[in-house]
Amino acid sequence: MSDREWILLNPGPANTSREVREALVTPDLCHREPEFFEVMRDCRERLVRLAEGGDGFAAVLFTGSGTAAVEAAVSSAVPADGGLLIVDNGVYGDRLRRIARAHGIHAHALAYDAITPARPDDVRAALRADRRLSHVAVVHHETTTGLLNPVAEIARVAAAEGRRVLVDAMSSLFGEPLDITQDGIDFVMASANKCLQGVPGISFVLARRQALDAFRATPARSVYLDLGSHYTTQEQDNTPFTPAVQVLHAMRQALRELEKEGVGERIARYAENATVLRRGMAALGFEILVPDGARSSILTTFKLLPGIAYDPLHDAMKRRGYIIYAGQGDIRKYAFRVSNMGTLTRADMQGVVEAFAASLAELRGAGAAR
Ligand SMILES: Cc1ncc(COP(=O)(O)O)c(C=O)c1O
């Protein structure tokens, strides 16, 4: 287990390298000095480069968890006379609805159950039915279950209908392929502590500059989460508020490591991790909740086995150094989640499977002895 105390199988914060954690220890630094702005600019440029956004995109950083970036994008993008079509097939789709409601944004939700990806035809029909819906918001990877939504097809439909798209790619950016420059997509939200393999505290929006420039004409709905003012100040090597200085240093190290590994290679490593996990878990009798074809390579929701409740399984795994993650909402009663993001390797995933086998043997032995 090298320098790790726990193998984190929750979908972020994920395991990081020692160098990322060490980068947190920087000399005390004023956030309005050029030394800080150099780090900020470096991070913003690396994000755009790694996401292959090109000159048309900018990264805007927020000090706050992932929801800060999502709320900033939604509350800033949709104009007062516009509206938001929300794809909802899990907790994070529902969060988009709550954000829209909190900001008084006209919204319509396309609701699916937690294992059904959105259908682009439904998006088209909903946009045709309500001309006021100027934007579409969709979660790329529903971390509730490990479900992937067809973002590329949805963006294509939205663009054809003259609408713009916001993609919550919190738990998928740099872990699943995503063309952020695709026509239709204006905003992609993610955070430092998931597939980027940094530490929590900073989230960001990768945004089309054209869309950001358009904000100048619209009044802000929020003071702290005003995407337009953060963009304008960050472009001038400044910041409207006090950022998480140390977290940004760790993020720069995480970005350097991603550059070194390569985005394609990281995506391939996660896919291999998922394959090793799923094969091993199938041999232990676990079934996957999400149908084949709609699964990400980042997180798997497994159905609980008869006679094995989640809490004892969690505790048995934790005693072995592995942190598994409960299902969200009702799913908690019959399934649990295992993520394979972070610095984990194929060998780590084999270790995960062995730990599950040992935990099951322990729990069944305890059951038999009763
Ligand atoms: C898809 C998705 N969106 C948004 C969030 C919210 O992020 P945070 O908890 O960092 O605010 C998460 C967190 O797991 C997520 O998976």
The ligand as an ORCA input file, in Angstrom:
! r2SCAN-3c Opt
* xyz 0 1
  C     -21.520     14.415    -11.013
  C     -21.258     15.254     -9.797
  N     -21.656     16.530     -9.781
  C     -21.471     17.319     -8.734
  C     -20.837     16.856     -7.599
  C     -20.701     17.753     -6.428
  O     -19.448     17.882     -5.978
  P     -19.108     18.348     -4.497
  O     -19.590     17.312     -3.550
  O     -17.632     18.409     -4.590
  O     -19.750     19.668     -4.292
  C     -20.379     15.524     -7.552
  C     -19.698     14.978     -6.365
  O     -19.432     13.814     -6.241
  C     -20.603     14.725     -8.683
  O     -20.198     13.443     -8.698
*
